[in-house]
Amino acid sequence: METVVLVIGANGQLGSVLTESLIQKFGKNNVIASDLNPRKEYEGIFEVIDATNIDRIQEVVTQYKVTQIYHLAAILSAKGEETPLRTWDINMQTLFNVLEVSRKNTIEKVFYPSSIAVFGEGAPLDKTPNNAYLDPATVYGISKASGENWAQYYFMRYGLDVRSIRYPGVIGYQSLPGGGTTDYAVDIYHKAVLEEKFNCFLKEDAMLPMIFMEDAIRATIELMDAPKEDIKVRTSYNIAGISFSPAEVVAEIRTLYPEFEVIYTPDFRQEIASRWPNSIDDSTACKDWGWKPEFDLKSITTTMIQKLKEKYRTTSKTSIL
Ligand code: SER
């Protein structure tokens, strides 16, 4: 059977880049991108889907004979705190819809992203293990911790092959994040390249796990490609990239932009960050499906600056930000 992939949340930070990689892998006619709104200048197959509407997901699955679903739509940590109950409803309803459609249509594989936001005060801050106690303090984290367990439930109860990764903060030049606590680590590079002052909403020593987009995408594809019997964790896998604080990324940026100015005005997102791990133990993912990150802070910084410079040279600021 030919693989046909449906990406839900394809306009997002990760979704937009992952869609391109899936097209490379499966071909343009076998990847259906979908989101709440059409994507500008997108040349592949695109369907508008509100994933809270199960009938609409079913319609697209039937129309294209979808065999895999990547469910990337969610309201993230910082944004989620504005409307906790709505965030819970959206994050859970969309997941239930995907799981139900997948089970009923014998979808071959489902990808469900989780996050470092599942960890809270009950987990060690350093080298947080895969099986640490989960007591998340944000509604986003609560929805992801629950979602992981639902993923495992559908695997155990119905044999649905759901696979999941707990992403650290994702840093990429291709797209902008929205509504997260780790978003500063993308914004900071844009400000550096624009030679503008950066106002950081976290404290300078707020150490958080991060991962470069290329690594995050490769992890996703490798996990989804791994033989089924190698996937021993059916909640979600920790993956690590690197860990750094705002002060460390500033120091690295200053090797290229010595004048780069930063002020720190921590807000409620600092509270969220303070309960998340400093670093992640990803040895389970390494052992089960061979995960290994490639990018460190230096290579991330060099690539971000170079790519963003090119982008701002050829595109207007307003269409990027
Ligand atoms: N990057 C996300 C956030 O900050 C974490 O998964 O909410």
Boltz pocket constraint, residues with backbone or C-beta under 6 A from the ligand:
constraints:
  - pocket:
      binder: B
      contacts: [[A, 76], [A, 77], [A, 78], [A, 114], [A, 115], [A, 116], [A, 117], [A, 140], [A, 167], [A, 168], [A, 169], [A, 170], [A, 179], [A, 180], [A, 181], [A, 182], [A, 183]]
      max_distance: 6.0
